[in-house]
């Protein structure tokens, strides 16, 4: 008999709780900072076209409609390859597959500097979406291999704050590149932007292949006792979910409802991601560096909101109202930003509220799919929800760009985006409470 099992029950429980706290702290410290850095690089490469737009449209004589279509066509490639990519990752492991994704998207993102026509713009953005497909849902799935449901909102938040941090860091960096490097060596600032910001993804992609363990059992930095504890917790968390047939995923009404909710959420995310610099410029800020510095404010507020709402959702084990509140807050903020768009102070306050709300939905939302799906079905379900939801990345900028060409204003498009966030709040409350709050 080992020393632990010979202890009284209360002492055994205290010993296990101590081991659990120490083990999860070790796993979090080992995985989350690295995954967070990867997501910062990913999101920066995905939306830096919003900053490139400040110079690119004039240099290449692109209309707002061309820009909106090119920005959004990324998500068509992303849509078609998302589910196959996540299933492959579940089969071959995250280490090689996530590394492959990052390296290929870095190469294509850097190649954006050579765009010289609408057709080339569309083609490169499409294949950038193909290359990146599977990264985000792959990491969401990967975290389910390590963390049980009651810890997942916080872990999702620690990973997903890569989005606002990309805004905090990427905004000023992008503004500086556009100003400081414009014309250097005969290369325009927007071309330097694509080249410089592709480098971190390439470096991190190579590191991923050597750094990321595929599973708990493959983590050489864990002791046997720590591995056993983690595997027992995951097994207990998966009990009752089973490895559903793939066909059941595509016919599951709850999965489709989740996809609809996420679509509304992504309408807000990409409305802000692709047009935040434009909205700030329209409020009266003309210098690219000043625009970049101001974009850091809404994203900084979003970091705080994401962590606070995710922590509250895990603590109370209540997720429907947390999501609905954050989504409605996002819709209200973007609506007010549109109304007060000609006043820099009021517009920035409203954009900060809207960005914080819409981004705070994400860590809470991604606890939903893993509540009902396990195994290969979870891989396919998470990817399906993400791919359908991310079609909003095509719809949102396309609508805003087209409406701006027609009306000479982004207002109508931003009202559509705000409405989508309010709709997402309503749909979230249709989720069965007993299911998503388990």
Secondary structure, DSSP 8 states (H G I E B T S, - for coil): --TTTTS-HHHHHHHHHHHHHHHHHHHHHHHHHHHHHHHHHHHHHHHTHHHHHHHHHHHHT--HHHHHHHHHHHHHHHHHHHHHHHHHHHHH-HHHHHHHHHHHHHHHHHHGGG--SHHHHHHHHHHHHHHHTTHHHHHHHHHHTT--HHHHHHHHHHHHTHHHHHHHHHHHHHHHHHHHSTTGGG--HHHHHHHHHHHHHHHHHHHHHHH--SSSTT-TTS-HHHHHHHHHHHHHHHTTT----HHHHHT-HHHHHHHHHHHHHHHHHHHHHHHHHHHHHHTT---HHHHHHHHHHHHHHHHHHHHHHHHHHHHHT--HHHHHHHHHHHHHHHHHHHHTTT-HHHHHHHHHHHHHHHHHHHHHHTTSHHHH--HHHHHHHHHHHHHHHTTHHHHHHHHHHHHHHHHSSSHHHHHHHHHHHHHHHHHHTTS-HHHHT-
